[in-house]
Amino acid sequence: MELQATPLEGIVRSSDGTLFYLFPIQDVSTLQTVRGHLACAIDVLSNQEESLPEQRLEAIRTLNSLVAALSVHDGDHYSAIDSALEGGVPNL
């Protein structure tokens, strides 16, 4: 699969037109750690009656961290979307 740049920071397009968000990680162990934290957060929030308030709070913090990481380029994305709506960018 070939990836091509788009006007949106952190987003690339595949040769079949699918868009991918680039999630920055340092190495494979970081990816495994993030996956583990997300799995724990999902388990805790899925079984709230069986989890402690501290566990629920940590799960919420984990999800907030993920949202923050995914929002790093939001300002650039909103600017690009505004430009596209104004006719400045024909294809995102």
C-alpha positions as CSV (number, residue, x, y, z in Angstrom):
1,M,0.0,0.0,0.0
2,E,1.3,3.4,-0.9
3,L,0.6,6.4,1.3
4,Q,0.4,10.0,0.0
5,A,0.5,13.2,1.9
6,T,-2.7,15.3,2.3
7,P,-3.1,18.9,3.2
8,L,-4.0,17.8,6.7
9,E,-1.2,17.4,9.2
10,G,-1.0,13.9,10.5
11,I,-3.4,12.4,7.9
12,V,-2.3,10.4,4.8
13,R,-4.3,8.8,2.0
14,S,-3.7,5.3,0.7
15,S,-3.5,4.4,-3.0
16,D,-7.2,3.2,-2.7
17,G,-8.3,6.6,-1.3
18,T,-8.7,5.6,2.4
19,L,-7.6,8.2,4.9
20,F,-5.4,7.2,7.8
21,Y,-4.6,9.2,10.9
22,L,-0.9,9.0,11.9
23,F,-0.7,8.3,15.6
24,P,2.8,9.1,16.8
25,I,4.5,6.3,18.8
26,Q,8.1,6.0,19.9
27,D,8.4,2.2,19.4
28,V,6.5,-1.1,19.4
29,S,6.6,-1.3,23.2
30,T,4.8,2.1,23.4
31,L,2.1,0.8,21.1
32,Q,1.7,-2.3,23.3
33,T,1.5,-0.1,26.4
34,V,-1.1,2.2,24.9
35,R,-3.1,-0.9,23.8
36,G,-2.9,-2.3,27.3
37,H,-4.1,0.9,28.9
38,L,-7.0,1.2,26.5
39,A,-8.0,-2.4,27.1
40,C,-8.0,-1.8,30.9
41,A,-10.0,1.4,30.5
42,I,-12.6,-0.4,28.4
43,D,-12.8,-3.2,31.0
44,V,-13.2,-0.8,33.9
45,L,-15.9,1.3,32.2
46,S,-17.7,-1.8,31.0
47,N,-17.9,-3.2,34.5
48,Q,-18.4,-0.1,36.5
49,E,-20.2,-1.8,39.4
50,E,-17.2,-4.1,39.9
51,S,-14.5,-1.4,39.8
52,L,-13.4,1.1,42.4
53,P,-13.9,4.9,41.9
54,E,-10.1,5.3,41.5
55,Q,-10.1,2.7,38.7
56,R,-12.9,4.5,36.9
57,L,-11.1,7.8,37.3
58,E,-7.9,6.3,35.9
59,A,-9.8,4.9,32.9
60,I,-11.3,8.3,32.2
61,R,-7.8,9.9,32.4
62,T,-6.5,7.2,29.9
63,L,-9.2,8.0,27.4
64,N,-8.7,11.7,27.9
65,S,-5.0,11.2,27.1
66,L,-5.9,9.4,23.9
67,V,-8.3,12.1,22.8
68,A,-5.6,14.7,23.5
69,A,-3.0,12.8,21.4
70,L,-5.5,12.5,18.6
71,S,-6.3,16.2,18.8
72,V,-2.8,17.5,18.4
73,H,-3.4,18.7,14.9
74,D,-7.0,19.8,15.2
75,G,-6.2,23.5,14.6
76,D,-4.6,22.6,11.3
77,H,-7.5,20.3,10.4
78,Y,-10.1,23.0,11.0
79,S,-8.1,25.5,8.9
80,A,-7.9,23.0,6.1
81,I,-11.6,22.2,6.3
82,D,-12.4,25.9,6.2
83,S,-10.2,26.3,3.2
84,A,-11.9,23.3,1.5
85,L,-15.3,24.7,2.2
86,E,-14.3,28.0,0.7
87,G,-13.0,26.2,-2.4
88,G,-9.3,26.6,-1.6
89,V,-8.6,22.9,-1.5
90,P,-10.3,20.7,-4.1
91,N,-9.7,17.3,-2.5
92,L,-8.6,16.5,1.0
